[in-house]
Amino acid sequence: MVKRLKKRFMLISVLSVFIALVVLISAMNIINYRKLIKDSDSVLDGGDNGIISVSGSLDDDEEHGVIAGYSSSIILGDAELISEKDPSASFILMLTASRTFYAHLDGDMNMLGLNSTLFGYTNEDYRTFATEAIQSGRERGFVGDFRFKVESDGDNGYFVMCYDVSESIHNYSNFLKISIGVSATGLLILSVILYFVSDKAIRPIVDSYEKQKRFITDAGHELKTPLTIIRADADALEMDIGDGNEWVSDIRKQTMRMNELTNNLILLSKMEETHLSSVMETVDLHDVVEEQSRSFKAVAESCDVEMKVDAEDTVVKGDTKMLTQLVSILMDNAVKYCPDHKSIDIKLIHDQKHAILEITNDTKEDIKEESLKHLFDRFFRTDSSHNSETGGHGIGLSIARAIVDSHKGKITAEKRKDYSITFKVLLPL
């Protein structure tokens, strides 16, 4: 129990920090990414220092670098102009110290004009980038290491402005990797720290649980003596006044019920505080199910309840006495809570890893979904009044879960249809 609580504490703590880090890292990187796009679009929209939008057409002195009345010293600078010799070609020239290029393409993706501040690219490279941007069908986006902006020239052609954001993408990528690496390292360090301090953190809970179990065990043993005396006095009183007295019979009945409850509490406490200490042996679960079903069949028939048993030959490793008690508890629970003229289905199968026992019975009341996870709690009943007319104590299913846990198995309660419940047990082969 302590190990399970320690693991749960560590898992919840690490998972909480992990979720917080994921949210934090995601937020920071989303902000960085949006800033990258915003800054890039600012350059593309002419908001960056040094960008000048110029409209005009090529004249006959293009080879000398003169465009629409602007001197070559203004137009060139750090930029290089490459264009087809079409004096009527219209263009928009962007002058900037940023790493940009501007291209004008016709509808057939032929280059009509190009202005670039980049080095190391051929005209074909520029045309390829511009073509990909146009064919993406978006006004803005990314192509390679470029952020692009596409506009129509009004004559079945396109203006494409591209800004080299390779450095920004590289910085963004590095920040993302560093943040993930730091977070992973932090989680690892936290896991190590929690491993050593978790014992101290859960100690108050463990101490409280141990005191509770000790109280149940001690109280159970202390109750045995007065219960024995009451039962002996009832026997003596019955001998004195004769058999058949209603009050004496009621005393004997309630004393036996209290004695059974006390024994179950002591058994459950011992099972929870110690592991399965007996030698694991081969248990034929098929024989256990068949034997117990025969024992409960007469009780079921007296209530006109049909009990169907379909059990495959299944062998597991475990404690025969405990597994027999497990099957007995589940069948007893099914018989008690199954209304008259209904049915109980018992099925035992196995796969490559587990033996699977399913016991399904109809119920008098429709069990709520939220109640299913509490059925294995001590003294839990589906009716809030804790009516005990069925004769149960509300502790049998707790013992069943303890037995399954001691065999490293799993037990669940499922509601597959209204007014019905299925208890499913998985035991390792």
Secondary structure in CASP SS format (residue, H / E / C, confidence):
PFRMAT SS
TARGET T0000
AUTHOR 0000-0000-0000
METHOD secondary structure of the structure
MODEL  1
M C 1.00
V H 1.00
K H 1.00
R H 1.00
L H 1.00
K H 1.00
K H 1.00
R H 1.00
F H 1.00
M H 1.00
L H 1.00
I H 1.00
S H 1.00
V H 1.00
L H 1.00
S H 1.00
V H 1.00
F H 1.00
I H 1.00
A H 1.00
L H 1.00
V H 1.00
V H 1.00
L H 1.00
I H 1.00
S H 1.00
A H 1.00
M H 1.00
N H 1.00
I H 1.00
I H 1.00
N H 1.00
Y H 1.00
R H 1.00
K H 1.00
L H 1.00
I H 1.00
K H 1.00
D H 1.00
S H 1.00
D H 1.00
S H 1.00
V H 1.00
L H 1.00
D C 1.00
G C 1.00
G C 1.00
D C 1.00
N C 1.00
G C 1.00
I C 1.00
I C 1.00
S E 1.00
V E 1.00
S E 1.00
G E 1.00
S E 1.00
L E 1.00
D C 1.00
D C 1.00
D C 1.00
E H 1.00
E H 1.00
H H 1.00
G C 1.00
V C 1.00
I E 1.00
A C 1.00
G C 1.00
Y E 1.00
S C 1.00
S H 1.00
S H 1.00
I H 1.00
I H 1.00
L C 1.00
G C 1.00
D C 1.00
A C 1.00
E E 1.00
L E 1.00
I E 1.00
S E 1.00
E C 1.00
K C 1.00
D C 1.00
P C 1.00
S C 1.00
A C 1.00
S E 1.00
F E 1.00
I E 1.00
L E 1.00
M E 1.00
L C 1.00
T C 1.00
A C 1.00
S C 1.00
R C 1.00
T E 1.00
F E 1.00
Y E 1.00
A E 1.00
H E 1.00
L E 1.00
D C 1.00
G C 1.00
D C 1.00
M C 1.00
N C 1.00
M E 1.00
L E 1.00
G E 1.00
L E 1.00
N E 1.00
S E 1.00
T C 1.00
L C 1.00
F C 1.00
G C 1.00
Y C 1.00
T C 1.00
N H 1.00
E H 1.00
D H 1.00
Y H 1.00
R H 1.00
T H 1.00
F H 1.00
A H 1.00
T H 1.00
E H 1.00
A H 1.00
I H 1.00
Q H 1.00
S C 1.00
G C 1.00
R C 1.00
E C 1.00
R E 1.00
G E 1.00
F E 1.00
V E 1.00
G C 1.00
D C 1.00
F E 1.00
R E 1.00
F E 1.00
K E 1.00
V E 1.00
E E 1.00
S E 1.00
D C 1.00
G C 1.00
D C 1.00
N C 1.00
G C 1.00
Y E 1.00
F E 1.00
V E 1.00
M E 1.00
C E 1.00
Y E 1.00
D E 1.00
V C 1.00
S H 1.00
E H 1.00
S H 1.00
I H 1.00
H H 1.00
N H 1.00
Y H 1.00
S H 1.00
N H 1.00
F H 1.00
L H 1.00
K H 1.00
I H 1.00
S H 1.00
I H 1.00
G H 1.00
V H 1.00
S H 1.00
A H 1.00
T H 1.00
G H 1.00
L H 1.00
L H 1.00
I H 1.00
L H 1.00
S H 1.00
V H 1.00
I H 1.00
L H 1.00
Y H 1.00
F H 1.00
V H 1.00
S H 1.00
D H 1.00
K H 1.00
A H 1.00
I H 1.00
R H 1.00
P H 1.00
I H 1.00
V H 1.00
D H 1.00
S H 1.00
Y H 1.00
E H 1.00
K H 1.00
Q H 1.00
K H 1.00
R H 1.00
F H 1.00
I H 1.00
T H 1.00
D H 1.00
A H 1.00
G H 1.00
H H 1.00
E H 1.00
L H 1.00
K H 1.00
T H 1.00
P H 1.00
L H 1.00
T H 1.00
I H 1.00
I H 1.00
R H 1.00
A H 1.00
D H 1.00
A H 1.00
D H 1.00
A H 1.00
L H 1.00
E H 1.00
M H 1.00
D H 1.00
I H 1.00
G C 1.00
D C 1.00
G C 1.00
N C 1.00
E H 1.00
W H 1.00
V H 1.00
S H 1.00
D H 1.00
I H 1.00
R H 1.00
K H 1.00
Q H 1.00
T H 1.00
M H 1.00
R H 1.00
M H 1.00
N H 1.00
E H 1.00
L H 1.00
T H 1.00
N H 1.00
N H 1.00
L H 1.00
I H 1.00
L H 1.00
L H 1.00
S H 1.00
K H 1.00
M H 1.00
E H 1.00
E H 1.00
T C 1.00
H C 1.00
L C 1.00
S C 1.00
S C 1.00
V C 1.00
M C 1.00
E E 1.00
T E 1.00
V E 1.00
D E 1.00
L H 1.00
H H 1.00
D H 1.00
V H 1.00
V H 1.00
E H 1.00
E H 1.00
Q H 1.00
S H 1.00
R H 1.00
S H 1.00
F H 1.00
K H 1.00
A H 1.00
V H 1.00
A H 1.00
E H 1.00
S H 1.00
C C 1.00
D C 1.00
V C 1.00
E E 1.00
M E 1.00
K E 1.00
V E 1.00
D E 1.00
A E 1.00
E C 1.00
D C 1.00
T C 1.00
V E 1.00
V E 1.00
K E 1.00
G E 1.00
D C 1.00
T H 1.00
K H 1.00
M H 1.00
L H 1.00
T H 1.00
Q H 1.00
L H 1.00
V H 1.00
S H 1.00
I H 1.00
L H 1.00
M H 1.00
D H 1.00
N H 1.00
A H 1.00
V H 1.00
K H 1.00
Y H 1.00
C C 1.00
P C 1.00
D C 1.00
H C 1.00
K C 1.00
S E 1.00
I E 1.00
D E 1.00
I E 1.00
K E 1.00
L E 1.00
I E 1.00
H E 1.00
D C 1.00
Q C 1.00
K C 1.00
H E 1.00
A E 1.00
I E 1.00
L E 1.00
E E 1.00
I E 1.00
T E 1.00
N E 1.00
D E 1.00
T C 1.00
K C 1.00
E C 1.00
D C 1.00
I C 1.00
K C 1.00
E H 1.00
E H 1.00
S H 1.00
L H 1.00
K C 1.00
H C 1.00
L C 1.00
F C 1.00
D C 1.00
R C 1.00
F C 1.00
F C 1.00
R C 1.00
T C 1.00
D C 1.00
S C 1.00
S C 1.00
H C 1.00
N C 1.00
S C 1.00
E C 1.00
T C 1.00
G C 1.00
G C 1.00
H C 1.00
G C 1.00
I C 1.00
G H 1.00
L H 1.00
S H 1.00
I H 1.00
A H 1.00
R H 1.00
A H 1.00
I H 1.00
V H 1.00
D H 1.00
S H 1.00
H C 1.00
K C 1.00
G C 1.00
K E 1.00
I E 1.00
T E 1.00
A E 1.00
E E 1.00
K C 1.00
R C 1.00
K C 1.00
D C 1.00
Y C 1.00
S E 1.00
I E 1.00
T E 1.00
F E 1.00
K E 1.00
V E 1.00
L E 1.00
L E 1.00
P E 1.00
L C 1.00
END
